[in-house]
Amino acid sequence: MKDVTLATWLSLAGQLGLLILFLRSLRRTLVEGWCWFWAVLDLWLVTLVVGHLNLLSLIFAPLMLASEIGLPQDIISNIRTGSTLHDIGKLCVPAEILSKPGKLSEMEFSIIKSHPQVGYDIIKRIEFPDIVAQMIVQHHERLDGSGYPYGLSDRDIIIEAKIIAVADVVEAMSSHRPYRPALGIEKAIDEINMNKGTLYDETVVDLCTRLFKEKRFKFD
Ligand SMILES: [Fe+2]
């Protein structure tokens, strides 16, 4: 034992540290992979249940909006994760409610309204950046406080959630749903512009409108 020098101990400590870092990153990769698996499964199931869903647009449009605003790359990367996972809480909503062709009862609507919080609770347990969980819980909040689950108002809603909210509304209105046919992109753009500044962020709406009208961005 007397041959073991301080340098040897330091080297062993360094190797142990590297091993711990490796195991932690392996765990993170496995957990994230598991979560992505559920997110893709979720999007696929929702597509099966509600019909046509513009998967690419749900992810691509928020990214385009974020880059038009000039947000830094790390925020854009988080938005990519958040927009992919934003409806993961719908895994807990029964398919018969998601696919119901008629009007939802109050109870059914309250179950649907729980999905941002359920999604937050799922993601919070996983090592995604905290901002991703915030995007998920806030994506149905509206500037005037009429959204859910918390009725947050403008200054309490993060820009990432405001971006996902606008892209989500445009995607939903321009796609077919079991309870109505697709309303079309023009109607969707009219809707966000009519509620610009009251429900939806002005800058995000203006950029989204430009994206579709001037740059001829398409959801399909
Ligand atoms: Fe949602």
Residues whose N, C-alpha, C, O or C-beta is under 5 A from the ligand:
A	BS01	LIG	H86 D87
